[in-house]
Structure formats: structure tokens, C-alpha cells
């Protein structure tokens, strides 16, 4: 494999690693916000009778639930991308 191809492959692997770290931080933030949303929902449902507050709380909780799954899919895609790039690197060296 040429030096230029190796450089491009290494940059791609580094970019995938960087994205993976960012997704992990984003997932951690979404989990924390989802817990806060769940606590808010618990408080509203326990002490409030306003239907509008219930709907808002459920909407916030569902938003963070969907965002968490979207980030999990993105994390999976970056992990598979890294495996494909590593496979290309191994094929080119062997």
C-alpha cells in the first residue's frame, strides 16, 4: 500500500475514533437529561393535576428517549465503520 493511502486510512480511523468519543459524551448527556425528565414527570404526575403539564413532561421524556436511541444507532454505525476501515487496512498489508 502506498504511503498516501496509509495516511488517508489513518486519518479516517482517527476521525471515527473522535466521533465515537463525541457520541459517548452525547449519550451520557442524554441519559442525564432523560433522568431529569423522568423525575419531572414523576413530580408532575404525583403533585399536579394539570393535563398540559403531563403532556409536556411526557413529550420531553419521549424526546430524550428517541434522542438516546438515535445516538446509539450513530455509535453503532461509527463502530462498524471503524471495523471496516481496520479490515481494509489488514487486507492491504496482507
C-alpha positions in Angstrom: 0.0 0.0 0.0 1.3 3.5 -0.8 2.2 6.0 1.9 -0.6 8.3 0.7 -3.2 5.5 1.1 -1.9 4.7 4.6 -2.1 8.3 5.6 -5.7 8.6 4.4 -6.6 5.4 6.1 -5.0 6.5 9.4 -6.8 9.9 9.2 -10.1 8.0 8.6 -9.6 5.8 11.6 -8.7 8.8 13.8 -11.9 10.6 12.7 -14.0 7.6 13.5 -12.4 7.4 17.0 -13.1 11.1 17.5 -16.7 10.8 16.5 -17.1 7.7 18.8 -15.9 9.7 21.8 -18.3 12.6 21.0 -21.2 10.2 20.7 -20.4 8.6 24.0 -20.4 12.0 25.7 -23.7 12.9 23.9 -25.3 9.6 25.1 -24.2 10.4 28.7 -25.7 13.8 28.5 -29.0 12.4 27.1 -29.2 9.8 29.8 -28.7 12.5 32.5 -31.4 14.7 30.8 -33.7 11.7 30.5 -33.4 11.0 34.2 -34.2 14.7 35.0 -37.2 14.5 32.6 -38.4 11.3 34.3 -38.1 12.9 37.7 -40.0 15.9 36.5 -42.7 13.6 35.1 -42.9 11.8 38.4 -43.3 15.1 40.3 -45.9 16.4 37.9 -47.9 13.2 37.9 -47.7 12.9 41.7 -48.5 16.5 42.7 -50.1 18.1 39.7 -53.5 17.9 38.1 -52.8 20.0 35.0 -53.1 17.9 31.8 -51.0 20.3 29.9 -48.0 19.7 32.3 -48.5 16.0 31.9 -48.4 16.2 28.1 -45.3 18.5 28.2 -43.5 16.1 30.6 -44.2 13.1 28.5 -43.1 14.9 25.4 -39.8 15.9 27.0 -39.3 12.3 28.2 -40.1 10.8 24.8 -37.8 13.3 23.1 -34.8 12.2 25.2 -35.7 8.5 24.7 -35.7 8.9 20.9 -32.6 11.0 21.0 -30.8 8.3 23.1 -31.7 5.6 20.6 -30.7 7.8 17.7 -27.3 8.4 19.3 -27.0 4.6 20.0 -27.5 3.9 16.3 -24.9 6.5 15.4 -22.5 4.9 17.8 -23.1 1.5 16.2 -22.5 2.9 12.8 -19.2 4.5 13.8 -18.1 1.2 15.4 -18.9 -0.7 12.2 -17.2 1.9 10.1 -14.0 1.5 12.2 -14.2 -2.3 11.8 -14.5 -1.9 8.0 -11.6 0.5 7.9 -9.5 -1.8 10.0 -10.4 -4.7 7.7 -9.3 -2.6 4.7 -6.0 -1.9 6.5 -5.4 -5.6 7.2 -6.2 -6.6 3.7 -3.9 -4.1 2.2 -1.0 -5.1 4.5 -1.5 -8.8 4.0 
